[in-house]
Amino acid sequence: MTSDNNIWASLPIPALLIAPDNSIKGANPAAEGFFNASAKSVIGQPVWDMLAIDYPLEDAFNRARENSTALFVNDVDVGSGQRAPLKSALQIAPLQGAPDHMLMMISPRELSGRMTQNHSVKSAAKSAIGMAEMLAHEIKNPLAGITGAAQLLSMGLDAEELELTDLIVAESRRIVKLLEQVEQFGNLTAPVRAPVNLHDVLDRARRSALLGFGAQMKIIEDYDPSLPAALGDKDQLLQVVLNLLKNASEAAGEGGGTIRLHSYFEHSFRMRRADGSGQLLPLQIEVIDDGPGLPEHIKGDIFDPFVSGRENGTGLGLALVSKIISEHDGWISVESAPGHTVFRISLPRATAAKPAAKPQPTKES
């Protein structure tokens, strides 16, 4: 016969046992993942101090205890001090045999979004991307001729005329760079997925950023040392993190700022696809910066192609990030306010993989 402890430990959603004084008396493994803390550290803590719930729940909770009745609350934001809120359903009921104790279960709502579109939309998108890639390739050829002709014309010109040919060359090269990004975005090669140590990816991206575009930034590592390996393409995931670091560095401007790379494990995070199937995405990476935040008018479209908050931005960097994460069956989201922007990536775990070791410490950046 299966024991109560086995059932408690096997619950796939966070569950808490709440004592008569509203302190936490028990927390299952899924709740440990939700709090990003061990059961030992949360037991004895007041439940309303540990949970951030966007709903006036305490009075209803006390009435449910007094009347020994169940309480159900749908579509509320539930979080903790260690994690961003998730839209969830709460199920609360008195414990059989001990009605002054309450059982609370937190069910984060499964996610669906723009990256889980139906097959016809995906096919149309692929056709449009393929056409853009073909046009980009064809346009680059005459641009090379224009650039060469301008450089030949510049020989022997006076300063005023030379300024015009230099402008032609500079603008032609800028267009070529944009077209190369279009071609990169149109690359339909599927990722070659294998177990990936995400901390290796983060560390490589950090070191590369500090030697180049992020030299003025301070980049802090905040890793979960027990994080398992992800299932992904190492080179493509490196490109994702580099693009996010570059985006944060450019937002900070010449004055610099601070970026925090945060990794953690979240048991209950699941994405639902358009066909009704679902997949757990427990591995979380956050790129957090203290820059000015995203402009309000583009927050909802930031992952769409050609949407940019910078004057000369192409709007393809974050679109490429979204495309790569989608092809990894993952999820990316953003929360932004002045002084605090968080890009969060959720990825599947590689099965039967060993924990990803934290990279060896390097000199403080």
C-alpha positions in Angstrom: 0.0 0.0 0.0 1.4 3.4 -1.0 2.1 5.6 2.1 0.8 9.1 2.6 4.3 10.4 2.5 4.8 8.9 -1.0 1.5 10.5 -2.2 2.5 13.9 -0.7 6.0 13.8 -2.3 4.5 12.7 -5.7 2.0 15.6 -6.1 3.1 17.5 -9.2 1.9 20.9 -8.0 3.1 22.9 -4.9 1.2 21.9 -1.8 1.4 23.3 1.8 0.1 22.1 5.1 -0.9 25.1 7.2 -1.1 24.9 11.0 -3.8 26.6 13.1 -1.6 29.7 13.6 -1.3 30.0 9.8 2.4 28.9 9.8 3.6 26.4 7.3 3.7 22.9 8.8 4.6 21.0 5.7 5.8 21.6 2.1 6.1 19.0 -0.7 9.0 18.9 -3.2 7.0 20.9 -5.8 6.5 23.6 -3.2 10.3 23.6 -2.5 10.8 24.3 -6.2 8.1 27.1 -6.1 9.8 28.8 -3.2 13.3 28.0 -4.4 14.0 27.0 -0.9 14.1 23.8 1.2 11.1 22.5 3.2 13.2 22.9 6.3 13.6 26.6 5.7 10.0 27.4 5.0 8.4 25.2 7.8 7.4 27.4 10.7 7.2 30.6 8.6 3.9 32.5 8.4 2.2 31.5 5.1 1.2 35.0 4.2 4.8 36.2 4.6 6.0 33.5 2.3 3.3 33.8 -0.4 2.5 36.9 -2.4 -1.1 36.6 -3.6 -2.8 39.3 -5.6 -6.2 38.6 -3.9 -7.6 39.5 -0.5 -7.5 35.8 0.6 -7.0 35.9 4.4 -10.6 36.5 5.5 -12.0 33.9 3.1 -9.3 31.5 4.2 -10.2 32.0 7.9 -13.9 31.5 7.1 -13.1 28.2 5.3 -11.3 27.0 8.3 -14.0 28.0 10.8 -16.7 26.3 8.6 -14.6 23.3 7.6 -15.3 24.0 3.9 -13.2 24.1 0.8 -12.1 27.2 -1.0 -11.3 27.6 -4.7 -9.8 30.7 -6.2 -9.0 30.9 -10.0 -6.7 33.2 -12.0 -4.8 35.0 -9.3 -1.1 35.9 -9.4 0.8 33.8 -6.9 4.5 34.3 -6.2 7.2 34.5 -3.5 10.2 36.5 -2.6 12.3 34.2 -4.8 10.3 34.2 -8.0 8.0 36.3 -10.2 4.2 35.7 -9.8 2.4 33.1 -12.0 -1.2 33.2 -12.9 -2.6 30.2 -10.8 -5.5 28.5 -9.3 -5.7 27.9 -5.5 -7.4 25.0 -3.9 -7.7 25.1 -0.1 -9.5 22.4 2.1 -9.5 21.3 5.7 -7.3 18.3 6.4 -9.4 15.2 7.1 -9.0 14.2 10.8 -7.5 17.6 11.7 -9.9 20.2 10.5 -7.9 23.1 12.1 -5.1 22.3 9.7 -5.6 23.4 6.1 -4.2 22.0 2.9 -3.3 24.6 0.2 -2.5 23.5 -3.4 -1.1 26.0 -6.0 -1.8 25.1 -9.7 0.1 27.5 -12.1 -1.9 27.9 -15.2 -0.3 26.2 -18.2 1.1 28.6 -20.7 0.3 29.1 -24.3 1.3 32.0 -26.5 2.6 33.3 -29.8 5.3 30.6 -30.0 2.7 27.8 -30.0 0.8 28.8 -33.1 -1.0 26.3 -35.3 0.5 24.6 -38.3 -1.0 26.8 -40.9 0.3 30.0 -39.3 3.8 28.4 -38.9 3.8 27.4 -42.6 2.8 30.9 -43.7 5.6 32.4 -41.4 8.2 30.0 -42.9 7.2 31.0 -46.4 7.5 34.7 -45.6 10.9 34.2 -43.9 12.1 32.2 -46.9 11.1 35.0 -49.3 12.8 37.6 -47.1 16.0 35.5 -47.0 15.9 35.1 -50.8 15.4 38.9 -51.3 18.2 39.7 -48.8 20.6 37.5 -50.8 19.7 39.1 -54.1 19.9 42.7 -52.8 23.4 42.2 -51.4 24.9 41.6 -54.9 24.0 45.0 -56.4 25.0 46.7 -53.1 28.5 45.3 -53.4 28.7 46.9 -56.9 27.4 50.2 -55.5 30.0 50.1 -52.7 32.8 49.3 -55.1 31.7 52.1 -57.6 31.6 54.6 -54.8 35.1 53.7 -53.6 36.4 54.1 -57.2 34.7 57.5 -57.5 36.3 58.6 -54.3 39.8 58.5 -55.7 41.0 62.0 -56.5 37.9 63.8 -55.2 38.0 66.9 -53.0 36.9 66.8 -49.3 33.3 67.9 -50.0 32.7 65.3 -52.7 34.6 62.7 -50.7 32.1 63.1 -47.9 29.3 62.1 -50.3 31.0 58.9 -51.5 31.9 58.0 -47.9 28.2 58.3 -47.0 27.3 56.0 -49.9 29.8 53.4 -48.7 28.8 53.6 -45.0 25.0 53.4 -45.8 25.6 50.5 -48.2 27.5 48.6 -45.5 24.8 49.3 -43.0 22.2 47.8 -45.3 24.3 44.8 -45.9 24.6 44.2 -42.2 20.8 44.4 -41.9 20.4 42.0 -44.8 22.8 39.6 -43.1 20.6 39.7 -40.0 17.5 38.9 -42.2 19.4 35.9 -43.7 20.3 34.7 -40.2 16.7 35.1 -39.0 15.6 33.1 -42.1 17.9 30.2 -41.3 15.4 27.3 -40.9 18.1 24.8 -39.8 16.7 22.8 -36.8 18.8 22.9 -33.6 21.0 19.9 -32.9 19.9 19.2 -29.3 22.0 17.4 -26.7 22.6 17.8 -22.9 23.9 21.3 -22.3 25.5 22.7 -19.2 23.7 26.1 -19.0 26.3 27.5 -16.7 28.9 27.0 -19.3 26.8 28.8 -21.8 26.2 31.7 -19.4 29.9 32.0 -18.5 31.0 32.0 -22.1 28.5 34.7 -23.0 29.5 36.7 -19.9 33.2 36.6 -20.7 32.6 37.4 -24.4 30.4 40.4 -23.5 32.9 41.8 -21.0 35.6 41.7 -23.7 33.4 43.6 -26.2 30.1 45.3 -26.2 29.5 44.9 -22.5 32.9 46.2 -21.3 31.2 49.1 -19.5 28.8 46.7 -17.6 29.1 44.8 -14.4 27.8 41.3 -14.9 26.9 39.3 -11.7 26.5 35.5 -11.6 23.7 34.1 -9.5 23.5 30.4 -10.3 21.8 27.4 -8.8 24.7 25.0 -8.5 22.4 21.9 -8.6 20.8 22.9 -11.9 20.5 19.8 -14.2 21.6 19.9 -17.9 19.2 21.3 -20.5 18.2 19.8 -23.8 19.4 22.2 -26.4 21.9 23.3 -29.1 24.8 24.9 -27.2 25.9 27.3 -29.9 22.3 28.5 -30.5 21.7 29.0 -26.8 25.0 30.9 -26.6 23.7 33.2 -29.3 20.5 33.8 -27.4 22.3 34.8 -24.2 24.7 37.0 -26.1 21.8 38.8 -27.9 20.1 39.4 -24.5 23.3 40.7 -23.0 23.9 43.0 -26.0 20.4 44.3 -25.7 20.8 45.1 -22.0 24.2 46.7 -22.6 22.9 49.0 -25.4 19.9 50.0 -23.2 22.3 51.0 -20.4 24.2 53.4 -22.7 27.7 54.7 -22.2 27.2 55.1 -18.4 27.0 51.3 -18.0 25.0 49.5 -15.4 24.6 46.0 -13.8 23.3 42.8 -15.4 22.5 39.8 -13.2 22.6 36.3 -14.7 20.2 34.1 -12.6 19.6 30.4 -13.0 17.1 28.3 -11.0 14.9 25.2 -11.2 11.1 25.5 -11.1 9.2 22.1 -10.9 5.8 23.3 -12.0 6.5 25.4 -15.1 4.7 23.8 -18.0 3.9 25.0 -21.6 0.8 23.9 -23.4 1.0 23.5 -27.2 -1.8 24.2 -29.7 -2.5 20.5 -30.1 -3.2 20.1 -26.4 0.0 18.4 -25.5 2.2 19.9 -22.8 5.9 19.9 -21.7 7.6 20.7 -18.5 10.1 23.5 -18.8 11.8 23.5 -15.3 15.1 25.1 -16.2 15.0 28.9 -15.8 17.5 31.5 -17.0 17.0 35.2 -16.2 18.9 38.1 -17.7 18.2 41.1 -15.4 19.3 44.6 -16.0 18.9 48.0 -14.2 18.4 50.0 -17.4 15.6 52.3 -18.3 13.2 49.5 -19.3 11.3 48.9 -22.5 9.2 51.7 -24.1 5.6 51.2 -23.1 4.3 51.2 -26.7 6.4 48.1 -27.8 6.3 46.0 -24.6 3.7 43.6 -26.1 5.5 43.2 -29.5 9.1 43.2 -28.5 9.7 39.7 -29.9 8.2 40.5 -33.3 10.6 41.2 -36.2 11.5 44.9 -36.9 10.2 46.1 -33.6 12.9 48.1 -31.7 13.1 50.6 -29.0 16.3 52.2 -30.3 16.5 54.8 -33.0 18.7 52.8 -35.4 17.8 49.3 -34.1 16.9 46.6 -36.7 14.4 44.8 -34.4 15.8 41.4 -35.4 17.9 40.5 -32.3 15.0 39.7 -30.0 13.0 38.2 -32.8 15.9 35.8 -33.4 16.1 35.0 -29.7 12.3 34.2 -29.7 12.7 32.0 -32.8 15.6 30.0 -31.4 13.8 29.4 -28.0 10.6 28.4 -29.8 12.6 25.8 -31.9 13.9 24.4 -28.6 10.3 23.9 -27.4 11.0 26.5 -24.8 9.4 29.8 -23.6 10.7 33.3 -23.3 9.0 36.2 -21.6 9.9 39.7 -20.4 8.9 41.9 -17.5 10.0 45.5 -17.6 9.9 48.6 -15.6 12.3 51.5 -15.3 15.4 50.2 -13.4 14.4 46.6 -13.6 14.0 44.5 -16.8 13.9 40.7 -16.7 14.1 38.4 -19.7 13.2 34.9 -18.6 14.0 31.7 -20.6 12.4 28.4 -19.7 13.9 25.2 -21.2 13.3 21.5 -21.0 15.5 19.2 -19.0 17.8 16.6 -20.6 16.7 13.2 -19.4 19.1 11.2 -17.2 21.5 14.1 -17.1 24.0 14.9 -14.4 23.7 18.3 -12.6 25.4 21.2 -14.3 28.4 22.2 -12.3 28.9 25.9 -11.6 31.9 27.3 -13.5 35.1 28.0 -11.6 35.2 31.5 -10.2 37.0 34.1 -12.4 38.2 37.6 -11.6 35.4 39.9 -10.5 34.1 42.0 -13.4 
